[in-house]
């Protein structure tokens, strides 16, 4: 994979940020319930987009400088799409596999529970507050199980990790768009390269 060789630092940075902000999303959403939990989830996701998007924009402008100087072999406006896709590919594969398996296997199994924790908390914790706030799960003392008064469509999307799949696809699109706009010069700011 040529893009992994050229942009391995950015891909590693995106992996690290994904796990760090998953924990951040968990901590931000944990003290809240209901609508406040949704607000906390939206905040953590927007903060994640801002922090990672800023470094992608910086990278795009550096790549544009390299191209203008005749040194950026293999770089183009779609390089951001390639490395955002590469960075999110492991998360997408695991989340998709979990999502598909929930239709065929009992989710209460040990392996699926471990994958559930990985998908919801490690890969996509940035939107955990949105997921928890929309599903409105509570513990019932009578039935000794979780109950919810949320719409069935919301519960279906949560149980099958569709919220997480949407998060991954949307993040790839937004990061690719950010790189494209920075590379084309539509969005400009002083990069670390300019400051030197």
Secondary structure by P-SEA (a helix, b strand, c coil): cccccccaaaaaaaaaaaaaaaaaaaaaacccccaaaaaaaaaaaaaaaaaaaaaaaaaaaaaaaaaaaccccccccaaaaaaaaaaaaaaaaaaaaaaaaaaccccccaaaaaaaaaaaccccccaaaaaaaaabbbbbccccbbbbcccaaaaaaaaaaaaaaaaaaaaaaaaaaaaaaaaacccccccccccc
